[in-house]
Structures are given as structure tokens and as C-alpha cells.
Amino acid sequence: MEQHLLSEGPLLDEEGNLCEAGYAFSLVKKYDRSAIKAPSLRIKEWDYYYIGNKNYGVALTIDDNSYMDLCCVSLMDFTKKTVLENSVVHLWSKGKRGLPASSEAGDALYIDKKVEMRFLHEGEKRHLYCSWKDFDKKGNDLRIDVLLLRSTSKAMVIATPFKKKGQFYYNEKINDLISAGYAKLGDFFIDLNKDSYGVLDWGRGVWAYRNTWYWSSLSAMNDGQLVGWNLGYGFGDTSAASENMLFVDKDAYKLDDVKFDIPMDKRGRDAYMGVWDFRSKNGDIALKFTPILERNGGGNALLVRSIQHQVFGTFNGIIRLPDSTKAITFVDVVGFAEKVYNRW
């Protein structure tokens, strides 16, 4: 598969369509919400951070889908196999959250009666702060305070069109963010300092009403190297580029196709807690994913529905570097994979 490298310039043309589709290692295309010509309620923007280690994971989301906004925190304990989660939703946000046009500047804020969440830029670091009153059923307050520092200047960036004019997705994944901080809920304390790494999922676009995506992310120390990946597929026209990329220390390698083989139960349904296989046509990706816990999310409200299966577990196998006989071997490295269906 020949993949197109994006050039610098505006993301959208005068008619609100992508100027070009493809990938890059940074946000070379300039996103401008005012250049979108699609109906305003179709615009979707979000900043999602996940920080974790082999024992715990923390996810924070600020999302503005125009017909609604969302603030969400998930706390995963891989040793006890538990998930604690809470969210706040407001209808008809229509871009009022004012999420930044770039991941490199500007702050994302969500301030409500019970929750204060801030994604801030402080010099070279990103400061994630959250204070949430009565977060759990026991009435415990939540506090999260994390600093993230980039380990590499390279990221996975992709501009993907859909079939319908004016629909697109502009996405950046920044892996291998070095973490310093914590999350505290009552007596439950998550240390996010030593061997803890994060990823930013920064997304802006106009989506088709129905879609399914598959996504896997990993950021961890592996055999003395800081490694990470973004693997995914399932929506839009990806003929110009895939979203698959491998990070090794400060280098990034563009990967071709990938397929997630999720096992099935006796009724023919996805058995998410079974062992998954990750593979590519050319054999450069050969991984087995053994789940630890599953986080089920989403909701159903008449015309709007989201079914989310985010699974955390360990990866074993190899990813071969492009045009090389060298392969990176993974042994029990913790990451996640998900399948999400949206009608939104």
C-alpha cells in the first residue's frame, strides 16, 4: 500500500472538503472550525488522554459533539480487575467548549458544579488536572494531577475523508508521553510516576452518522526501549493512508494494514475477554492480546447510540520494522484495544 504524506497548508478547501487525504508525523494541516460547511450539529471535537502502567490506568475526556458535550474519567485497576467511572453531559453544546484548533497550543476546560477538568499547556509540559466532588457511590471526591512530557517530536496524524462531501476526520495520536503525577479517590491512590506513560487522542471532524472503529494503543518501556503504537481501522476512506504507526524511542515507523481478530462465542457474538489476534497481510504485525478487564461504555437515546468495548490486557508477539528484517518483540506489555459502534 502506497501511503500519501500530507503537505503543509489548510485542512479544508473553500467547499469544506479535505484539501488532501493522507498521513503526517505532526499537525501540518491547519484545522479551522469556521471553514466547515456541514451542519453545525455534525461537528465532533475531543481531547482524550490515557495514562497507565502495568497495574493501573486513568482516562480523561473532554468532548464536544455539538448536540452534546461530555466530561468523563475512568479509573482502571488491573490487579483487582475493576473499573470506576463517572461522566457529566450537557445537551446542545454546539462548540461552546471552545476546544483548541491545535494540540500544541490552547487549553481545554470543563467546569461544572461538581467537576473541574483542565488540560493545560505549561511550557513543554501538559498539565492534566481534575477535581470531582462525590465521584463514586460512596461520596468520595476525586483528584487527578498529572504532568506529561513528550518523549519524541513525532506523532501519528491522519486526514481521512468519508463518502459524503464535507465529512472528514483529522486525528493526532501522541504516544509515549512521560508521566509524573497521581490520581486519588478516597483511600484509593494511583501512582502515575515510575514506568507510567500516556497517549493523547486529539480528534476534530464531521463524521458519518453510523460508523464502527477498531483502535489499539500502547505506550510502555519494553526491553530497555520506550515503545508505542497506534493501530486501527474501520471508518472512512483510508486508501490514501492507514493510521498505523510504531514508535521506538524517538523514531516513528509507518505501518501498512492491520486486522483485529476478536474471538466469537457459541452464539456468534464477539467474545471480548478471549484472546485476540492482531495481524497484517504482509506478516509485519503478529500479536496476541490477552485481556485483563473490559470497560463497557456508551449509551442509547433514541437516534443516538454508542456501544463501546474497551479492553485492557497484555500483548505478546512482534512488529517488524518496515523494509527491514528487524522486529520489535513484545512480552506481556500492557495496552488496550477497542471496538466501538456509534450512531451519532
C-alpha positions as CSV (number, residue, x, y, z in Angstrom):
1,M,0.0,0.0,0.0
2,E,1.5,3.3,-1.1
3,Q,0.6,6.0,1.5
4,H,0.4,9.7,0.9
5,L,2.4,12.1,3.1
6,L,0.5,15.3,3.8
7,S,1.9,18.7,2.9
8,E,1.6,21.9,4.9
9,G,-1.5,24.1,4.5
10,P,-5.1,24.5,5.3
11,L,-7.0,21.3,6.2
12,L,-10.2,22.2,4.3
13,D,-10.9,23.9,0.9
14,E,-13.5,26.6,0.2
15,E,-16.3,23.9,0.0
16,G,-15.4,22.4,3.3
17,N,-13.8,19.2,1.9
18,L,-10.3,17.9,2.7
19,C,-7.6,19.6,0.6
20,E,-5.8,16.2,0.7
21,A,-6.0,12.9,2.4
22,G,-3.1,11.2,4.0
23,Y,-0.8,11.0,7.0
24,A,1.9,13.0,8.7
25,F,4.2,13.0,11.7
26,S,2.8,16.3,13.0
27,L,-0.2,18.6,12.5
28,V,1.0,20.0,9.2
29,K,-2.6,20.8,8.2
30,K,-4.3,23.8,9.9
31,Y,-7.8,23.0,11.4
32,D,-10.3,25.8,11.4
33,R,-13.8,25.1,12.7
34,S,-15.2,28.1,10.8
35,A,-14.1,26.5,7.5
36,I,-16.5,23.6,8.0
37,K,-19.6,23.8,5.7
38,A,-21.5,20.8,7.1
39,P,-24.4,21.4,9.5
40,S,-23.0,22.6,12.9
41,L,-24.6,19.7,14.8
42,R,-22.5,17.2,12.8
43,I,-19.1,18.6,14.1
44,K,-17.3,16.4,16.7
45,E,-14.2,17.5,18.6
46,W,-12.5,15.8,21.5
47,D,-9.3,15.5,23.6
48,Y,-8.8,12.1,25.3
49,Y,-5.8,11.3,27.5
50,Y,-5.0,7.8,28.8
51,I,-2.1,7.3,31.3
52,G,-1.2,4.0,32.7
53,N,1.3,1.4,33.8
54,K,1.2,-2.4,34.3
55,N,-1.1,-2.0,37.4
56,Y,-3.4,0.9,36.8
57,G,-4.9,3.1,34.1
58,V,-6.5,6.5,34.1
59,A,-8.5,8.0,31.2
60,L,-9.8,11.6,31.0
61,T,-12.1,13.0,28.2
62,I,-13.4,16.4,27.2
63,D,-15.7,16.0,24.2
64,D,-17.9,18.4,22.3
65,N,-20.2,16.6,19.8
66,S,-22.2,19.7,19.1
67,Y,-25.6,18.1,20.1
68,M,-24.0,17.3,23.5
69,D,-20.7,17.6,25.4
70,L,-19.1,15.1,27.7
71,C,-16.6,15.1,30.6
72,C,-15.5,11.7,31.7
73,V,-13.0,10.0,34.0
74,S,-12.3,6.2,34.1
75,L,-10.0,4.5,36.7
76,M,-8.8,1.0,35.9
77,D,-7.2,-1.3,38.5
78,F,-5.7,-4.2,36.6
79,T,-4.7,-6.1,39.7
80,K,-8.3,-6.2,41.1
81,K,-9.9,-6.1,37.6
82,T,-12.2,-3.2,38.4
83,V,-13.3,0.0,36.6
84,L,-14.6,3.1,38.3
85,E,-16.2,5.7,36.0
86,N,-18.3,8.8,36.1
87,S,-19.3,11.4,33.5
88,V,-21.2,14.7,33.0
89,V,-23.2,15.5,29.9
90,H,-24.8,18.7,28.7
91,L,-27.1,18.9,25.6
92,W,-26.8,21.3,22.7
93,S,-23.2,22.3,23.4
94,K,-22.7,23.4,19.7
95,G,-18.9,24.1,20.2
96,K,-19.3,26.1,23.3
97,R,-16.4,24.2,25.0
98,G,-14.1,26.0,22.6
99,L,-11.7,23.2,22.2
100,P,-8.4,24.3,20.7
101,A,-7.7,24.2,17.0
102,S,-4.3,22.5,17.6
103,S,-3.0,20.1,20.2
104,E,0.2,22.2,20.5
105,A,-1.4,25.3,22.0
106,G,-4.5,26.4,23.8
107,D,-6.3,24.8,26.8
108,A,-9.3,22.5,27.1
109,L,-11.6,23.3,30.1
110,Y,-14.7,21.7,31.6
111,I,-16.0,23.4,34.7
112,D,-19.3,22.3,36.2
113,K,-21.0,22.3,39.7
114,K,-19.2,19.1,40.7
115,V,-16.3,18.8,38.3
116,E,-13.4,20.9,37.2
117,M,-11.2,19.4,34.5
118,R,-8.3,21.3,32.8
119,F,-5.9,20.2,30.1
120,L,-3.3,22.9,30.1
121,H,0.0,23.7,28.3
122,E,2.7,24.8,30.7
123,G,5.9,25.3,28.8
124,E,6.9,21.9,27.3
125,K,4.6,20.0,29.6
126,R,0.9,19.2,29.5
127,H,-0.8,19.6,32.9
128,L,-3.9,17.5,33.4
129,Y,-5.9,18.5,36.4
130,C,-9.3,17.2,37.7
131,S,-11.3,17.8,40.8
132,W,-14.6,15.9,41.1
133,K,-16.9,16.0,44.1
134,D,-18.8,12.8,45.1
135,F,-17.2,10.9,42.2
136,D,-18.3,7.4,43.4
137,K,-21.3,5.9,45.1
138,K,-19.6,6.3,48.5
139,G,-19.4,10.0,48.1
140,N,-15.6,10.1,47.7
141,D,-14.0,13.1,46.0
142,L,-11.6,12.5,43.1
143,R,-8.4,14.4,42.4
144,I,-6.1,13.9,39.5
145,D,-2.9,15.9,38.9
146,V,-0.5,14.8,36.2
147,L,2.3,16.4,34.2
148,L,3.1,14.8,30.8
149,L,6.2,15.4,28.8
150,R,6.7,14.4,25.1
151,S,9.5,11.9,24.5
152,T,9.5,12.3,20.8
153,S,8.5,15.1,18.4
154,K,6.8,12.6,16.1
155,A,3.1,11.6,16.3
156,M,0.5,9.8,14.2
157,V,-1.5,12.3,12.2
158,I,-4.1,11.3,9.6
159,A,-6.7,13.2,7.5
160,T,-9.5,10.8,6.4
161,P,-12.4,11.6,4.2
162,F,-15.8,9.9,4.3
163,K,-18.0,9.1,1.3
164,K,-20.2,12.2,1.8
165,K,-19.0,15.6,0.8
166,G,-18.0,17.8,3.8
167,Q,-17.3,14.8,6.1
168,F,-13.8,14.2,7.4
169,Y,-11.8,13.2,10.4
170,Y,-8.5,14.9,11.4
171,N,-6.7,13.0,14.1
172,E,-3.5,13.1,16.1
173,K,-2.2,10.4,18.5
174,I,0.8,11.4,20.6
175,N,2.2,8.2,22.2
176,D,4.9,7.7,24.8
177,L,4.1,10.7,27.0
178,I,6.2,10.5,30.1
179,S,4.0,10.9,33.2
180,A,4.5,12.4,36.6
181,G,1.5,12.6,39.0
182,Y,-1.3,10.7,40.6
183,A,-5.0,10.0,40.9
184,K,-6.7,9.8,44.3
185,L,-10.2,8.7,45.2
186,G,-10.8,8.3,48.9
187,D,-8.2,5.8,50.1
188,F,-7.6,4.6,46.5
189,F,-4.3,6.0,45.3
190,I,-2.8,5.6,41.8
191,D,0.8,6.4,41.4
192,L,1.4,7.7,37.9
193,N,5.2,8.4,38.2
194,K,7.6,5.5,37.6
195,D,7.0,3.5,34.4
196,S,3.8,5.3,33.6
197,Y,3.2,6.6,30.1
198,G,0.4,8.3,28.3
199,V,-1.3,8.9,24.9
200,L,-3.3,11.8,23.6
201,D,-6.1,11.1,21.2
202,W,-6.9,14.5,19.6
203,G,-9.8,14.4,17.1
204,R,-11.6,17.0,15.1
205,G,-14.1,16.4,12.3
206,V,-17.5,15.8,10.7
207,W,-18.5,12.1,11.0
208,A,-20.9,9.9,9.1
209,Y,-24.0,9.1,11.2
210,R,-23.2,5.4,11.5
211,N,-19.7,4.0,12.0
212,T,-17.6,1.4,13.7
213,W,-13.9,1.8,14.6
214,Y,-11.2,-0.5,15.9
215,W,-8.4,1.1,17.9
216,S,-5.4,-0.2,19.9
217,S,-2.8,1.9,21.7
218,L,0.2,1.1,23.7
219,S,2.9,3.2,25.4
220,A,5.4,1.4,27.6
221,M,9.0,0.6,28.4
222,N,9.9,-2.7,26.6
223,D,13.3,-4.4,26.8
224,G,15.0,-1.1,27.6
225,Q,13.3,0.9,24.8
226,L,10.3,3.2,25.1
227,V,7.8,1.9,22.6
228,G,4.3,2.7,21.5
229,W,1.9,2.1,18.7
230,N,-1.3,3.3,17.2
231,L,-3.2,0.6,15.3
232,G,-6.7,1.0,13.9
233,Y,-9.2,0.9,11.1
234,G,-12.9,0.7,10.3
235,F,-14.2,4.0,9.1
236,G,-13.8,6.4,6.2
237,D,-11.8,6.2,3.0
238,T,-8.3,5.0,4.0
239,S,-7.0,4.5,0.5
240,A,-4.5,7.4,1.0
241,A,-3.1,6.2,4.3
242,S,-3.6,3.9,7.3
243,E,-3.5,5.2,10.8
244,N,-1.0,2.5,11.8
245,M,2.3,3.6,13.3
246,L,5.0,2.2,15.6
247,F,7.2,4.4,17.9
248,V,10.6,3.2,19.2
249,D,12.3,5.8,21.4
250,K,12.4,9.0,19.2
251,D,11.7,7.2,15.9
252,A,8.4,6.6,14.2
253,Y,7.6,4.0,11.6
254,K,4.6,4.0,9.3
255,L,2.9,0.6,9.1
256,D,0.5,-0.8,6.5
257,D,-2.8,-2.6,7.2
258,V,-3.9,-4.4,10.4
259,K,-6.7,-6.6,11.3
260,F,-8.1,-7.4,14.8
261,D,-9.4,-11.0,15.0
262,I,-11.8,-11.0,18.0
263,P,-12.8,-14.5,19.1
264,M,-16.5,-15.4,19.0
265,D,-18.7,-17.2,21.4
266,K,-21.1,-20.1,20.7
267,R,-23.8,-17.6,19.6
268,G,-21.5,-15.9,17.1
269,R,-21.0,-12.8,19.1
270,D,-17.7,-11.1,19.9
271,A,-16.1,-12.7,23.0
272,Y,-14.1,-9.7,24.1
273,M,-12.4,-11.4,27.0
274,G,-11.0,-14.2,24.8
275,V,-7.5,-13.9,23.2
276,W,-7.4,-11.6,20.2
277,D,-5.1,-11.9,17.2
278,F,-3.6,-8.9,15.5
279,R,-2.2,-9.5,12.0
280,S,-1.3,-7.8,8.8
281,K,-1.3,-9.1,5.2
282,N,2.5,-8.9,4.9
283,G,3.1,-10.5,8.3
284,D,4.8,-7.5,9.8
285,I,2.3,-7.5,12.6
286,A,1.8,-10.7,14.6
287,L,0.5,-10.1,18.1
288,K,-1.7,-11.9,20.6
289,F,-3.7,-9.8,23.0
290,T,-4.8,-11.4,26.3
291,P,-7.5,-9.4,28.1
292,I,-7.3,-8.4,31.8
293,L,-10.5,-6.4,32.1
294,E,-13.2,-4.9,29.9
295,R,-14.6,-1.4,30.2
296,N,-18.1,-1.1,28.7
297,G,-19.2,2.4,27.9
298,G,-21.7,4.3,25.8
299,G,-25.4,4.9,25.9
300,N,-28.7,4.7,24.0
301,A,-31.0,7.6,23.5
302,L,-33.4,7.1,20.5
303,L,-31.5,8.4,17.5
304,V,-28.1,8.4,19.3
305,R,-26.4,5.3,20.4
306,S,-22.8,4.3,21.3
307,I,-21.6,0.8,22.1
308,Q,-18.1,0.8,23.5
309,H,-15.9,-2.2,24.3
310,Q,-12.5,-1.1,25.5
311,V,-10.4,-4.0,26.7
312,F,-7.1,-3.7,28.6
313,G,-4.6,-6.5,28.6
314,T,-1.2,-7.8,27.7
315,F,0.4,-8.1,24.2
316,N,2.9,-10.7,23.1
317,G,4.4,-11.0,19.6
318,I,6.3,-8.9,17.1
319,I,6.0,-5.9,14.9
320,R,8.6,-5.9,12.1
321,L,10.1,-2.6,11.1
322,P,9.2,-1.6,7.5
323,D,11.7,-2.6,4.8
324,S,13.8,-4.4,7.4
325,T,14.4,-7.8,8.8
326,K,14.5,-6.3,12.3
327,A,11.5,-6.8,14.6
328,I,10.4,-5.4,17.9
329,T,9.4,-8.2,20.3
330,F,6.7,-7.6,22.9
331,V,6.4,-9.8,26.0
332,D,3.4,-9.2,28.4
333,V,3.3,-5.5,27.6
334,V,0.1,-3.8,28.8
335,G,-2.0,-1.8,26.4
336,F,-5.6,-1.7,25.2
337,A,-7.8,-2.5,22.2
338,E,-11.4,-1.5,21.5
339,K,-14.3,-1.9,19.2
340,V,-16.8,1.0,19.2
341,Y,-20.0,1.4,17.3
342,N,-21.6,4.8,17.0
343,R,-24.9,6.1,15.7
344,W,-24.4,9.8,16.3
